[in-house]
């Protein structure tokens, strides 16, 4: 057994993070879209870490996103994500989430063989207009609106459930302890010590508390790559993308994840996270205990982000540049927050929830 596969076994993680898949051409994507959705369009390949994603531009000027799922992803997980989007369409029709396009047979998903032993799920959704948040300079108003959108999405999913909702996911903060075997793949010895200490603190002080907090199915990956904002009014959120990390986990963990991706650069980095927390709490209030552990959850998510991406890069050196594209900034932000007084940071979170 290789080092990479051994670590995956220890994590109980699905093979989709370590197995490569055959490429799919734009012409194949166009044929699939015509065959299963009855629409003729031009396909444009989009960058993706695991799946094959295509932007489809049709003759009627409508645009869609065609996702051809990685062959090793459990179809039950894909179905859960699809059902969650259908659920949100009913419970919060004004929320800017992609809408599932039914096939010509009226199905929200289709299955297609791409070769012997290579059957994949296909899903088409509406293509939301806007600019990725990471490509726009953010301000407090925009970050607060992202927090509000996250809270609205949680409320829309509050009564959603699925047989696969409690699947094991490497990105689930409740399972952060399982990342220990992967710390060895981080090449910076000093950083490894900091990461291990954060996991030690999580195990000793946070994990047991987190297990007692309210849980539901959440997005679990509200990064600036998964948020669209208006090109003309950048404070307005026009899209929440990618339900690929959907899981039933702690409500406050989902908030911590969103807060991580609103951190700014420099000594005032935490102000961006506070903006999101304030916006979230104005729509859905965080409980006192959730507020008190939120800073530690933010640090734990930052540690997880560094550990997992470094491990992924070691497994897929041919894709190392893409996988680690955001890691230098994440490292710097992690070090900045480690030097922040924890009591003061928690007090600022509580204050943000009062505003």
Secondary structure by P-SEA (a helix, b strand, c coil): ccaaaaaaaaacccccccbbbbbbcaaaaaaaaaacccbbbbbbbbbbccbbbbbccccccbbbbbbbccccccaaaaaaaaaaaaaaaacccccccbbbbbccccccbbbbbccccbbbbbbbbbbbbccccccccccaaaaaaaaaaaaaaaaaacccccccccccccccccccccccccccccccaaaaaaaaaaaaaaacccaaaaaaccccccccccccccbbbbccccccccccccccccccccaaaaaaaaaaaacccccccaaaaaaaaaaaaacccccaaaaaaaaaaaaaaaaaaaaaaaaaaaaccccccccccaaaaaaaaaaaaaaccaaaaaaaaaaaaac
